Amino acid sequence: MRILFSINNSLALLRSPRAPAPIRSLLFGSKKSSSVSRSAAAFSSAMSIPPSISAASHSEEALAGKLWIKFNRECLFSMYSPFAVSLAAGNLKIETFRQYIAQDVHFLKAFAHAYELAAECADDDDDKLAISNLRKSVMDELKMHDSFVQDWDLDINKEVSVNSATLRYTEFLLATASGKVEGLKAPGMLDTPFEKTKVAAYTLGAVTPCMKLYAFLGKEFGALLDSSEVNHPYKKWIENYSSDAFQASAKQTEDLLEKLSVCMTGEELDIIEKLYQQAMKLEVEFFHAQPLAQPTIVPLLKNHSKDELMIFSDFDLTCTVVDSSAILAEIAIVTAPKDDQGQQVNRMLSADLKNTWSLLSKQYTEHYEECIESILNKEKADKFDYEGLCEALEQLSEFEKKANDRVIESGVLKGLNLDDIKRAGERLILQDGCVNVFQKILKTQDLNAKLHVLSYCWCGDLIRTAFSARGVDAVEVHANEFTFEESISTGEIERKVESPIDKAQQFKSILQNREKDEEDKEEKSVLTVYIGDSVGDLLCLLEADIGIVVASSSSLRRVGSHFGVSFVPLFSGIVQKQKQEETWKGLSGTLYTVSSWAEIHSFALGWE
């Protein structure tokens, strides 16, 4: 059992305000009574929107802000590129940086020319002036590159031709600024000022992602600079892009895009979106095209392709948008009889079920908070105290088992049809990017990786169906199981994983069994990764070589911090390890936090 829920307040479990059709309609069709409709709607789930990298000062209504959020996956691919990580760490080879500067000079010249063409198309004098000022900032950036050449005695013309990634971006940029855009008249046929203004808007749509990306990277890298670190070779580069002046220039670009696009039709805005996305993809290609002749810590799996990789993940709210207990309760309520007439199975009536679930939820919530507060009343550790944490979580484990006792004794899980459970699994909405990560790991050739899901979920069949329906059949599920008689649940649970202690024991058991299987084979190093979000995952997160926390609950951070656990943003941790050339190891007391599965993808798998 993870988190029970209130019938009237279950929407608090959701991570997105956008809700699709109720679960009941997905399971049983659209026909439903008004009373069932209300209860079904209470458990409606939504496709999770990955937390934005940064919404900056933009509202969700602003075009540039919406596009930045929508395509933040591409931003992460750029930020987690081996080039960017090495640059942020300060150990990027000077020769690589020289080649980057040479490529960027070509790019910036095209950028300046694109602004020049856009200014010619702008109809408003204020817009012309704004674009001209943006062009001046690009020229200033070129001067900064000249200073790099002088500071490091670089010869940027030394056998450095334009690479294919740079060429693709510059050609795209100049074609857009010249009016060669799908859905727009040929450049020589732009008769009216409004048609020409479209070209200016489209050009801004193609340059804005670059400005925003560099402003974002500058801030991220700048936050990692140690004030006492005077020898970081790329400090000047980082300070330029994190400066107030550059941040303001990026903001001006976004504001101008907003102004130029305000009167555009939906179709024309779609064109801007496509240009924005294409520009973001070309930026990713540009970062990954920089040649590196040095070891890097990313992407993780590529660097450990000769090792055996053990990837572990929690399920509820790590992989899913809604806790599985809410799904199972929904099935129980909407399939329960409304009266005693014609019952073939001895089940609770729908109204009684609803009341019982509400009572169980209230009891769980109250007792859970009491249990957490009791743990936090213990003396706070002044350093990482794993033994003390294990002892404290024994108390939470006892609580979870007693909560399961109440659920089983209540009879609320009796009478569920296995087909309904599987149908719910097929339609279960998962966190954006989760399945993609699992699929990519399993499909990557020459990668010796195994995937395990450890979950409190009462019904392993729900988890297996959720993944198999999406082509992820090789996931090994370790969860509790319903007992069935002729595909109808008896109300009993085969109890395997009920608590943090049980999860940790399962984790260790899997590794021990792996060691037995490898006794007669060539010995390989093993790297373990655990992905989770709650207190129930805490021990496994710490035991793994790399513990990744996705959008964690407040109780996880409170309990972890109380016992000396450090929570570090993943990118910050990666830069530090790249700088110090450290290896990953478990029980270090450090966990790494991410905003979304897209960030995990960028770190573990990289971009191809």
Disulfide bonds with the S-S distance in Angstrom:
none
